[in-house]
Amino acid sequence: MMIKNEKVSINTHYKGLKRSEKSQFIKEVMDRCDICYPTVFYKLSHDNWSKLEREAIEKMIQNAD
């Protein structure tokens, strides 16, 4: 069980999603950050998000919980 204030990396969050949720997550990240599919996976694997991208995705994750 996750503690409310505990921050989880974007990659850890993604890995914890069900298969159907992963495709929706990727689509939403692409839309919010205006990046393409391969770029999402590059940034996930290298944890290479800009500050604005990271803030948008973290907000998206918080709203999903």
Backbone as JSON Lines, residues from 0, in Angstrom:
{"i":0,"aa":"M","n":[0.85,-1.18,0.0],"ca":[0.0,0.0,0.0],"c":[0.89,1.24,0.0]}
{"i":1,"aa":"M","n":[0.54,2.2,-0.82],"ca":[1.33,3.41,-0.96],"c":[0.92,4.42,0.11]}
{"i":2,"aa":"I","n":[1.9,5.13,0.59],"ca":[1.64,6.24,1.5],"c":[1.27,7.44,0.65]}
{"i":3,"aa":"K","n":[0.3,8.22,1.07],"ca":[-0.21,9.32,0.27],"c":[0.86,10.31,-0.18]}
{"i":4,"aa":"N","n":[1.75,10.7,0.69],"ca":[2.74,11.72,0.37],"c":[3.97,11.16,-0.33]}
{"i":5,"aa":"E","n":[4.07,9.84,-0.44],"ca":[5.23,9.23,-1.06],"c":[5.21,9.48,-2.57]}
{"i":6,"aa":"K","n":[6.33,9.98,-3.09],"ca":[6.42,10.24,-4.53],"c":[6.92,8.99,-5.23]}
{"i":7,"aa":"V","n":[6.26,8.63,-6.3],"ca":[6.64,7.49,-7.1],"c":[7.14,8.02,-8.43]}
{"i":8,"aa":"S","n":[8.21,7.42,-8.94],"ca":[8.7,7.86,-10.24],"c":[7.65,7.56,-11.3]}
{"i":9,"aa":"I","n":[7.72,8.29,-12.37],"ca":[6.76,8.09,-13.47],"c":[6.91,6.68,-14.03]}
{"i":10,"aa":"N","n":[8.14,6.21,-14.16],"ca":[8.39,4.87,-14.68],"c":[7.81,3.8,-13.76]}
{"i":11,"aa":"T","n":[7.98,3.97,-12.45],"ca":[7.43,3.01,-11.49],"c":[5.91,2.99,-11.58]}
{"i":12,"aa":"H","n":[5.32,4.16,-11.7],"ca":[3.87,4.23,-11.84],"c":[3.42,3.49,-13.11]}
{"i":13,"aa":"Y","n":[4.12,3.75,-14.21],"ca":[3.77,3.11,-15.48],"c":[3.88,1.59,-15.38]}
{"i":14,"aa":"K","n":[4.94,1.1,-14.78],"ca":[5.14,-0.35,-14.66],"c":[4.05,-1.0,-13.8]}
{"i":15,"aa":"G","n":[3.46,-0.24,-12.89],"ca":[2.43,-0.77,-12.02],"c":[1.03,-0.79,-12.63]}
{"i":16,"aa":"L","n":[0.89,-0.22,-13.82],"ca":[-0.42,-0.18,-14.47],"c":[-0.75,-1.5,-15.17]}
{"i":17,"aa":"K","n":[-2.04,-1.76,-15.31],"ca":[-2.49,-2.91,-16.11],"c":[-2.25,-2.59,-17.58]}
{"i":18,"aa":"R","n":[-2.22,-3.62,-18.4],"ca":[-1.94,-3.44,-19.83],"c":[-2.89,-2.42,-20.47]}
{"i":19,"aa":"S","n":[-4.17,-2.52,-20.19],"ca":[-5.15,-1.6,-20.78],"c":[-4.94,-0.16,-20.28]}
{"i":20,"aa":"E","n":[-4.5,-0.03,-19.05],"ca":[-4.26,1.3,-18.49],"c":[-3.0,1.93,-19.07]}
{"i":21,"aa":"K","n":[-2.03,1.09,-19.43],"ca":[-0.77,1.61,-19.98],"c":[-0.99,2.35,-21.29]}
{"i":22,"aa":"S","n":[-1.82,1.8,-22.17],"ca":[-2.04,2.47,-23.46],"c":[-2.75,3.8,-23.25]}
{"i":23,"aa":"Q","n":[-3.68,3.86,-22.33],"ca":[-4.37,5.12,-22.02],"c":[-3.4,6.13,-21.41]}
{"i":24,"aa":"F","n":[-2.54,5.66,-20.53],"ca":[-1.53,6.52,-19.91],"c":[-0.62,7.12,-20.99]}
{"i":25,"aa":"I","n":[-0.14,6.29,-21.91],"ca":[0.75,6.75,-22.97],"c":[0.04,7.79,-23.84]}
{"i":26,"aa":"K","n":[-1.2,7.53,-24.22],"ca":[-1.96,8.49,-25.03],"c":[-2.11,9.82,-24.32]}
{"i":27,"aa":"E","n":[-2.41,9.76,-23.04],"ca":[-2.6,10.99,-22.27],"c":[-1.29,11.77,-22.13]}
{"i":28,"aa":"V","n":[-0.19,11.06,-21.91],"ca":[1.12,11.72,-21.82],"c":[1.46,12.38,-23.15]}
{"i":29,"aa":"M","n":[1.21,11.68,-24.25],"ca":[1.48,12.23,-25.58],"c":[0.68,13.51,-25.8]}
{"i":30,"aa":"D","n":[-0.58,13.49,-25.42],"ca":[-1.44,14.68,-25.6],"c":[-1.01,15.84,-24.7]}
{"i":31,"aa":"R","n":[-0.8,15.56,-23.43],"ca":[-0.47,16.63,-22.48],"c":[0.91,17.25,-22.73]}
{"i":32,"aa":"C","n":[1.86,16.41,-23.14],"ca":[3.24,16.88,-23.29],"c":[3.6,17.16,-24.75]}
{"i":33,"aa":"D","n":[2.69,16.88,-25.65],"ca":[2.91,17.1,-27.08],"c":[4.21,16.44,-27.55]}
{"i":34,"aa":"I","n":[4.34,15.14,-27.21],"ca":[5.49,14.36,-27.65],"c":[5.0,13.11,-28.34]}
{"i":35,"aa":"C","n":[5.86,12.5,-29.15],"ca":[5.47,11.32,-29.92],"c":[5.71,10.04,-29.12]}
{"i":36,"aa":"Y","n":[5.15,8.96,-29.63],"ca":[5.19,7.65,-28.98],"c":[6.6,7.2,-28.6]}
{"i":37,"aa":"P","n":[7.57,7.18,-29.55],"ca":[8.92,6.74,-29.17],"c":[9.57,7.63,-28.11]}
{"i":38,"aa":"T","n":[9.25,8.92,-28.13],"ca":[9.82,9.84,-27.16],"c":[9.32,9.53,-25.75]}
{"i":39,"aa":"V","n":[8.06,9.14,-25.63],"ca":[7.51,8.78,-24.32],"c":[8.32,7.63,-23.73]}
{"i":40,"aa":"F","n":[8.58,6.61,-24.53],"ca":[9.31,5.45,-24.02],"c":[10.78,5.78,-23.74]}
{"i":41,"aa":"Y","n":[11.36,6.64,-24.54],"ca":[12.73,7.07,-24.25],"c":[12.78,7.79,-22.9]}
{"i":42,"aa":"K","n":[11.84,8.7,-22.71],"ca":[11.82,9.47,-21.47],"c":[11.48,8.59,-20.27]}
{"i":43,"aa":"L","n":[10.61,7.6,-20.47],"ca":[10.31,6.67,-19.38],"c":[11.55,5.89,-18.97]}
{"i":44,"aa":"S","n":[12.29,5.38,-19.95],"ca":[13.44,4.54,-19.62],"c":[14.62,5.33,-19.09]}
{"i":45,"aa":"H","n":[14.74,6.59,-19.48],"ca":[15.87,7.41,-19.04],"c":[15.5,8.43,-17.98]}
{"i":46,"aa":"D","n":[14.23,8.47,-17.59],"ca":[13.73,9.45,-16.62],"c":[14.21,10.85,-17.01]}
{"i":47,"aa":"N","n":[13.94,11.2,-18.25],"ca":[14.46,12.42,-18.87],"c":[13.33,13.4,-19.18]}
{"i":48,"aa":"W","n":[12.53,13.73,-18.17],"ca":[11.39,14.62,-18.36],"c":[11.8,16.05,-18.06]}
{"i":49,"aa":"S","n":[11.25,16.99,-18.83],"ca":[11.46,18.39,-18.48],"c":[10.62,18.69,-17.23]}
{"i":50,"aa":"K","n":[10.9,19.8,-16.61],"ca":[10.18,20.17,-15.39],"c":[8.67,20.28,-15.66]}
{"i":51,"aa":"L","n":[8.3,20.91,-16.77],"ca":[6.88,21.07,-17.1],"c":[6.22,19.73,-17.41]}
{"i":52,"aa":"E","n":[6.92,18.86,-18.14],"ca":[6.38,17.53,-18.44],"c":[6.17,16.76,-17.15]}
{"i":53,"aa":"R","n":[7.17,16.77,-16.28],"ca":[7.08,16.03,-15.02],"c":[5.9,16.55,-14.17]}
{"i":54,"aa":"E","n":[5.74,17.85,-14.09],"ca":[4.64,18.42,-13.31],"c":[3.29,18.0,-13.89]}
{"i":55,"aa":"A","n":[3.16,18.04,-15.22],"ca":[1.9,17.66,-15.87],"c":[1.58,16.19,-15.63]}
{"i":56,"aa":"I","n":[2.58,15.34,-15.74],"ca":[2.36,13.91,-15.56],"c":[2.08,13.58,-14.1]}
{"i":57,"aa":"E","n":[2.79,14.2,-13.18],"ca":[2.53,13.95,-11.77],"c":[1.12,14.39,-11.38]}
{"i":58,"aa":"K","n":[0.68,15.51,-11.94],"ca":[-0.69,15.97,-11.68],"c":[-1.69,14.97,-12.25]}
{"i":59,"aa":"M","n":[-1.41,14.46,-13.44],"ca":[-2.27,13.46,-14.09],"c":[-2.35,12.2,-13.23]}
{"i":60,"aa":"I","n":[-1.22,11.77,-12.67],"ca":[-1.18,10.57,-11.81],"c":[-1.98,10.82,-10.54]}
{"i":61,"aa":"Q","n":[-1.82,11.98,-9.93],"ca":[-2.56,12.3,-8.69],"c":[-4.06,12.3,-8.94]}
{"i":62,"aa":"N","n":[-4.48,12.86,-10.08],"ca":[-5.9,12.92,-10.4],"c":[-6.48,11.54,-10.69]}
{"i":63,"aa":"A","n":[-5.64,10.64,-11.15],"ca":[-6.11,9.27,-11.46],"c":[-6.33,8.47,-10.17]}
{"i":64,"aa":"D","n":[-5.6,8.83,-9.1],"ca":[-5.74,8.11,-7.82],"c":[-6.92,8.61,-7.09]}
